[in-house]
Amino acid sequence: MAPTSSLLPGDAARRRSGLLFGLACYGIWGVLPLYFNQLAFASDLEIVAHRTLWTLLICAAILAFTGALGQAVEAIRHPRQLGFLAIAAVLIAANWLIYVYAANHGQVLQASLGYFTNPILTVGLGVLVLRERLRPLQWLAMGIGLAAVVVIGVGDGRPPWIALGLAFSFGLYGLAKSYAGRRTGAVPSLAVETLLLSPLALAALFWLGAHGQSHFTSNGAASVLLLASTGIATAAPLTFFAAAARRLPLSVVGMMQYIAPSLQFLIAVAVEHEPMPPSHWIGFGIIWLALAVLTTDAVHARRRKPQPGRMEVVVATSN
């Protein structure tokens, strides 16, 4: 690869646009707690049900406009791929539900911790499920990360269940997607996942409406637009992420993933004024150390020729 200084003007412009797409993607994911606060008039279940259906509509519109509907249809035609996408759909629905609950119930710090922990958990899943072999620094990062969770759990008197739920649901989601294969792009894949979830989403909205718990029109046009915008808030950053991944080295995209949980942390402390006892400061400090070790290992590994059987992890955050 040519050094950065010798990049052609077109390559430099491509890198700059990739950085802008990456910043837009992770910036949106980072401020989602503030967005979901505006939807607090609805229940968590109603928000996720609307998010599923409106995301499906937005993804279908994008695929129709770009002529990529065939990718989604192709995924549906392959039973194995469809099966793993169905598992992914259940996991992302659980992830969305936990995240919305965290955003609207004063638990944004736990959401931040969950997504800071996710890269370390992904490495662990590679060992447990894929039988990957880790480098010493990756083992060290996993051990430090586990210590952080223990410190916070002991300080709170209970495990950080929301953080663990977010980390495991999204880590397993990524694993299911990897088994589904990489033939299907991000938007077609999300379209299939939300299509599979749509009967459950419709049933949930019907049940809520039948019991007088629907808030779609409770505030007139404002509530309609806010709930409908969940599709844009989901599909837009994913589209930006795909654009960034095509223009930037994976190492750069991998390091940018920490923008989202960092913004969530700032929102929790500076905007939501969530309590930060000493155990939380110590725990977050330890998890940041673990991520520094993991990032250092990834940078060094990239400079060397990849060894067979060793894992290289780049994780995209999704909220």
N, C-alpha and C positions, 0 to 999 in steps of 0.2 A: 504494500500500500504506500502510495506517495505521501511524504510528510505534508503537514497542513500548510506550510509555507509555499508549497509548489502546487496547491490546488488550483485548478482552472477557475475562472470567474463563475462559470455555471455551477461547479461543484461547491464553491463557497456560498453561493446564493441558496443552493439546495440545503446545505448545512444550516444556514441561518433560518430558513423557513422551517426546517425540522425542529430547531430549538424553539421557535415560536409555537409550533403545533404542540410540542411537548409541554411547554409552560402553560399553554391554554388547557391542555388535557388535565395535568396534575393540579393546576390552579382551581379548575372547576371541581374536581374530586375533593380538593382540600377544603373548599368553602361550602360543600353540600350541607353540613350541619345547620348553617344559617338559612339555607334554602328550605330545608325540611321543617325548621321552626315556623316558617310561614304557613305550613300545612298542618299545624297542630290542631286545627279545628276538626280534622278528621282522625279516625282511629288508625293505628299502625297498619292493621289488616286492610283497611280501605285504601290507604296510600299505596301499599304494595300491589294491591289488585289493579288499581288505576295505572300504576307504573308499568305493570306487565302489559296491559292492553294497549296503552298509548305508545309504549316502546315498540310493540309489534307493528303498529300502524306506521310509525316513523321509519322503522327498518324496512318495511315493505315498500314504502315510498322511495327510500334511498336506492333499494335494489332495482325497483322498476325504472328509476331515472337513470341509473348507471348500467342497466342491461345485465345485472348480475343475479337476477331471480333464479337462473338455472343452477347456481351454486347451492342455494337453499334446497331446491327440488332434488338435486343430486344427493345431498346429505340425507334427505328423507327416504330415498330409495335404497340406501344401504343399511340393512338391519343392525349391523354391529355399530356403525357410526351413530345411527339414530339412538341406539340403546345408551351409549355413553353420553350423548347429548341430553337424553332424558335425565340421566343421573346428574349431569351438570346443571340442568334446569332446576331440579329440586334443591341443589346446593346453593345456587345463586339466589333462589327465592328465600331460602333460610338466611343467607347473608344479608339480603335487602331488609328482611323483617327485623333482624337483630340490629342492623345499622340505624334504621328509622327509629326503633325503640330507644337506642342510645342517644340519638340526636334530640329526641323530644322528651327525654326523661333525665336530663342532666348527667349523662354518662359519656360525654364526648371524649374525655380523657381515656376512658377504656377503649373507645373506638380507635383513638390515636395509637394506643399501646398495641391493639390488635394488628394494625397495619404495619407498625414498626416491627412486630414479631414475625409477620408473615414470611419475609425472605428466609429467616432462620428456620422456620417450620418447614418451608419448602425443601430446604436442604435435608432436614430430618426425614421427610417423606421419601426423598430419593433413596435414603439408606434403607428405611423400613419396607418400602413397597417395591422399589425398582432395584434394590440390592446394589446401589451405587457405592463406589469406594470414595471416601473423602480424604482430602488433604489435611494435614495437622491443624492448620489455621481454621479450617471449616469445623473440625471437631471442637476446637477452642471456642469459636463463636457460638456453637450450639450450647456448650456448657455455660458460658457467660449468660446467654439468653435465658436459659432455664433458671439460673440464679436470680435474674431480674424478676421473673414471674413469682418465684418463691418469696423474695423480699417484699413485693407488693402484696402478695396474698397473706403473709404473716402480719404485715402492718394493718391490713383491712380486717383481719380475722376470718377471711374467706377467700377462696381463689377468685381471680378476676374473670368471672364466667363470661361476661360480654366480650372482653378482649379475646379470650380463648375461643369463644364461639365464632367470632369474626375471622380469626386467624385460621382455624381448622376448616370452616366452611369454604373460605376462599382458597386455601391451600389444596383441599380435596377437589374443589371446582377446577383448579388448574390441572390437577392430575387427571381428572375425567376428560378434560379437553385434550390433553396430550394423548390419551388412549383413543379418543375419537379421531385423531389424526389432524394434520395441518393442511389438508386439501381445501378445507372450507375457510373462507376469510372470516374476520371478526364480526362484521355486520351480518352476513348470511347465517353464521353460527348463532348469534344472538336472536335473529329472527326465528330460527327453528326452536330455540329454547323457550322463547316467549310464546310461540305458537303452541307448544306442548303444555305450557302453563295456563294458556288462555281459558280452557274450560273451568279450571279451578278458580281463576280470577273472576270469571262471569258468575259462577256459583256463589262466590263470596259476596259479590256486589248484590246479587239477587237476594241473598239471605239478609244482608244488612238493610236493604230497602224494605223487605217484608217485615222487618222488626223495627222500622222507623229509625234506623241508625245510619242512613245514608246522608252524606253531607255534600254531595256533588253540587247541589244548587242552593245550599244553605245560606250562602252569602252572595247570591246572584251570580253575575258574570265573573266576579273576582274568584269565587271558589271553583267555578268551572274552568277558568283559564289556569289557575294554579295547579289543579289536579291534572289537567291535560298536558301541562308543561313538563310533567314528570317524564314523558317520553323523550322530549328534547334534552332534558337534563341527563338522561341515561345514554342516549345514542350519540349526542354531540361529542362528549369527551372521548368515547370509544373510537369515533371516527378520527378525531384529532390524534389519538394514540397510534392508530394504524398509519396515519400520514407521517408521524414522527418516526415510527419504527422503520419506514421505508427510506428515510433520509438520513438517519443517524446511526452510528455504530451501536450495537446492543449494549456495550459497556456504558455509553453515555445515557441511553434510555434507562438502563438499570439503576444508575446513580440518581437520575431525576425522580425516581419513584418515591424518594423520601420527602419530596416537596409536599405531597398530600398529607401524610400524617403529621408533618411539622406544622402545617397550617391548622390542622385540627387541634394540635396541642396548643397553639397560640390562641385559637378561638376559645378553647375550654378554659384557659387560665386568664386571658385578658378580657374576653367578652362575656363568657358565661360565668366567670368567677367561681369555677368549681374548686373545692378544697384541695390543697396540695400539701398533705402532711409530709414530714421528713421521709417516710418510707417510700412515698411516690417519687420524690426528687431523687432519692438513692436508686430506686428501681429504674426510672427512666435514664439516669446516668449510666447504669450498668447496661441497659439495652442499647444505648447509643455507642458504648464501648464495643459491644458485640457486633454492631453493624459496621463500625470502623474496622474491626478485625476482618469481617467478611468482605468488605469492599477492598481492603488492602490485598487480601488473598486473590480476589477476582482480577485486580489490576495486574498483579504479578503473574497470575496464570495466563493472562492474555498476552503477556510479553513472551511467554514460552510457547513452544509447540504443544497443543493439547495432547494429553496422553489418553490412550484408549481406556475406556472404563471410568474415566473421571467425569464428574458432572460440572457443567457450567450453567449457573442459574441466573436468569433475568426474569423478574416477576413484575407483571403489570398489576397495578392496584385498580380495583373496581369497587365502587360504593353504590 
